[in-house]
Amino acid sequence: MGTGKSTVSQLLAKRLGWTRIDTDEEIVRRAGKSIPDIFASDGEQMFRDMESRVLRELLEESGRVVATGGGAVLREENRRSMRAGGWVVALAADKPSLLARVAAGGDAAGRPLLAGDAEARIDALLAARRHAYDFAHATVDTSRLSPEEVAELLLRWM
């Protein structure tokens, strides 16, 4: 959340001539309601079940850049699917960068996991997910890089 995955995935897909798909956007499209509405009416468990199903389906085809929500990696089945389905890149950022990006985009209100004190919630999420991305093939700290620089770096690594 706030690491730049939406922007970087768009840039990367464009440069590769691939299709870019965001799992959160696909879930919203299929459910016909926003993620906050899914959390409110169906709960996080239902959202995570939908996320796993959508991710599995999206990874069945090649030539795609798939951007996932940050919590997708919390399930072992999702981590296995991602590793089997392609090259996994984790984007990370320090807390000040995350706070600035989420605040700049006005995104905190639309993010159920940031409800309340966004700074405290980011601290809690960073602590809870500290090693959740260790399975990724590569990790990029985007704190001091532009989305274009991140995309260029990834293209060089591919």
C-alpha positions in Angstrom: 0.0 0.0 0.0 1.6 3.2 -1.2 4.7 1.5 -2.6 3.9 2.4 -6.2 2.7 -0.9 -7.5 -0.3 0.5 -9.5 1.9 3.1 -11.3 4.9 0.8 -11.7 2.8 -2.1 -13.0 1.2 0.2 -15.6 4.6 1.5 -16.8 6.1 -2.0 -16.9 3.2 -3.5 -18.8 3.3 -0.7 -21.4 7.1 -1.1 -21.9 6.7 -4.9 -22.3 3.6 -4.7 -24.5 1.8 -6.9 -22.0 -1.6 -6.6 -20.3 -1.6 -5.1 -16.8 -4.2 -6.4 -14.3 -4.6 -5.3 -10.7 -6.2 -7.9 -8.5 -8.0 -5.3 -6.4 -9.6 -3.7 -9.5 -10.6 -7.1 -10.8 -12.2 -8.0 -7.5 -14.2 -4.7 -7.6 -15.3 -5.4 -11.2 -16.5 -8.9 -10.4 -18.1 -8.1 -7.1 -19.8 -4.9 -8.4 -18.8 -3.1 -5.2 -15.8 -1.3 -3.7 -13.3 -3.0 -1.5 -14.5 -1.0 1.6 -18.0 -2.2 0.8 -16.8 -5.8 0.5 -15.1 -5.5 3.8 -18.1 -4.0 5.4 -20.8 -6.3 4.1 -18.9 -9.6 3.6 -15.8 -9.3 5.8 -12.1 -9.5 5.2 -12.2 -13.3 5.0 -14.6 -13.2 2.0 -12.4 -10.6 0.4 -9.3 -12.7 0.8 -11.1 -15.8 -0.6 -12.1 -13.7 -3.7 -8.5 -12.4 -3.9 -7.1 -15.9 -3.9 -9.5 -17.1 -6.6 -8.9 -14.1 -8.9 -5.1 -14.3 -8.5 -5.1 -18.0 -9.4 -7.1 -17.3 -12.5 -5.0 -14.3 -13.6 -1.8 -16.2 -13.3 -3.0 -18.9 -15.7 -2.0 -16.8 -18.7 1.3 -15.4 -19.7 2.1 -11.9 -21.0 0.6 -10.2 -18.0 1.9 -7.9 -15.3 -0.3 -8.7 -12.3 -0.4 -6.2 -9.4 -1.7 -7.6 -6.2 -2.9 -6.0 -3.0 -0.4 -6.0 -0.2 -2.3 -8.6 1.8 -2.4 -11.2 -1.0 1.0 -12.6 0.3 -0.5 -13.5 3.7 -1.8 -16.8 2.3 0.6 -19.6 1.5 -1.5 -20.7 -1.5 -1.1 -17.2 -3.0 2.6 -17.2 -2.5 2.9 -20.6 -4.2 0.7 -19.4 -7.1 2.7 -16.3 -7.6 6.1 -18.1 -7.5 4.8 -20.7 -10.0 3.1 -18.1 -12.2 6.0 -15.8 -12.9 8.7 -13.4 -11.6 7.6 -11.9 -8.3 8.7 -8.5 -7.3 8.0 -6.9 -3.9 7.9 -3.1 -3.8 8.7 -1.7 -0.4 9.0 1.8 1.0 9.8 3.4 4.4 7.1 4.7 6.7 7.5 8.4 5.9 7.2 7.7 2.1 4.1 5.5 2.6 2.4 8.1 4.8 3.2 10.9 2.3 2.0 8.9 -0.7 -1.3 7.7 0.9 -2.0 11.2 2.3 -1.2 12.8 -1.1 -3.5 10.6 -2.9 -6.3 11.0 -0.3 -6.3 7.2 -0.2 -6.5 6.5 3.5 -10.3 6.8 3.5 -10.7 4.2 0.8 -8.4 1.7 2.5 -10.2 -0.4 5.1 -6.9 -1.5 6.7 -6.0 2.2 7.3 -9.2 3.1 9.1 -8.6 5.3 12.1 -5.0 6.4 12.8 -3.2 5.8 9.5 0.2 6.2 11.0 -0.4 3.6 13.7 -2.1 1.3 11.2 0.9 1.5 8.9 3.2 0.7 11.8 1.1 -2.3 12.6 1.0 -3.5 9.0 4.7 -3.1 8.5 5.4 -5.1 11.7 2.9 -7.8 10.8 4.1 -8.2 7.2 7.8 -7.7 7.9 8.8 -11.1 6.4 5.7 -11.8 4.3 7.4 -10.8 1.1 10.6 -12.8 1.6 9.4 -15.3 -1.0 9.7 -12.7 -3.8 12.4 -13.1 -6.4 13.3 -9.5 -6.0 12.6 -6.5 -3.7 12.9 -2.9 -4.6 12.8 0.0 -2.1 10.8 2.7 -3.9 11.2 5.3 -1.1 13.6 7.5 -3.1 12.9 6.3 -6.7 10.3 7.5 -9.2 7.9 5.0 -10.7 9.8 5.4 -14.0 13.1 4.6 -12.3 11.6 1.5 -10.6 10.1 0.2 -13.9 13.5 0.8 -15.7 15.3 -1.1 -13.0 12.9 -4.0 -13.2 13.3 -4.1 -17.0 17.0 -4.3 -16.7 16.7 -7.2 -14.2 14.3 -9.3 -16.4 
